[in-house]
Structure formats: structure tokens, C-alpha cells
């Protein structure tokens, strides 16, 4: 599948949809690193970074597509987990600045999705809203903005417990993740006081 999107982009370099799908599949691990069943962490890391670059390109060509910004934010979060501190890539994507970009992409996706809902789209633009909210909180926590993360997590945990996101099949996973992040923030807030 990756080869198809690479060929499409070679033929039509301004095709935002092809750039989106290529980036999406690379970040998901559908590329060469996964197909060779390799454990080469460096190859996988490079694949994620390439996927982010294609998603950035898609965002330039599709500035009103919430899905593009959602996966760009998720991909940047994943990329920050792959980056090591002592290589050029890790230096290029400093954690603080990268988390700002994660928050920016995910909040842009949420704004676009909300705009679509206001315009009458019953399912918005099809992004996973509770997942985006948890990832925004995670990015704030990674930056050390524990109060901001805590406030956001409190809100999303209440909504998940009340069942406000019944369409989300990962609600129980997200609730566990949000609770774990909340405990992490609480622990760090105690250290700060």
C-alpha cells in the first residue's frame, strides 16, 4: 500500500490526500519496518519521522481536514517517544517544542471537527474526540504543565464515566490511560508544592 501512495505522490506531488494516507500508514507501521518483521528500532523510528513529514505536507494541502491534524498530533506524540536524546533527530524535535506542536495539531483537529458539527455534520469530521483530548492532556503533562493536564483530564474522565462518548470503542482504554496520567500529574504536583 505504501508503494501505491509513493507512486501517487511522485506523479502528483501536491496531492494532500495521498500524503495523508502515506503518512498515516507509515506511522501505523505498515511500511518496510513492519513488513520485514524486524526489531530494528532505528528503522521504525525513521519510518515514524517520515510519516510525520508526510502528514505535515498533507496539513499544508488539506488545512480544513480534521483527520489530517488529528493524526499529525498523534504521530508527533509517537515520534517524541521514538526520538532519543543524543541524536540529530532528537535534537531537531526537542520535547518541549514538539509537545507544543502536538497540542496545536490536536486542538486544530478538535476545532475543525467542532466546526463541522456546527455546520450540521452529524459525526463531525470523524476524529476520535476523547482520544484527542487525552493526548492533549498527555502532551501538557510531558511538558511539565501538570495543572493544565490535570484540569483537562478531570473533565475528560467525568465525561467518559458519564458515557458521553458512547460511540468510542476505546472508552475503557482511554479511561485507564486518563486515570494513569491523572495519577502521574497528582504525583508531580505534590513534588512541586
HELIX and SHEET records of a PDB file:
HELIX    1   1 UNK A    2  UNK A   11  1                                  10    
HELIX    2   2 UNK A   16  UNK A   28  1                                  13    
HELIX    3   3 UNK A   32  UNK A   35  1                                   4    
HELIX    4   4 UNK A   41  UNK A   61  1                                  21    
HELIX    5   5 UNK A   66  UNK A   82  1                                  17    
HELIX    6   6 UNK A   88  UNK A   92  1                                   5    
HELIX    7   7 UNK A   95  UNK A  118  1                                  24    
HELIX    8   8 UNK A  129  UNK A  143  1                                  15    
HELIX    9   9 UNK A  146  UNK A  162  1                                  17    
HELIX   10  10 UNK A  171  UNK A  192  1                                  22    
END                                                                             
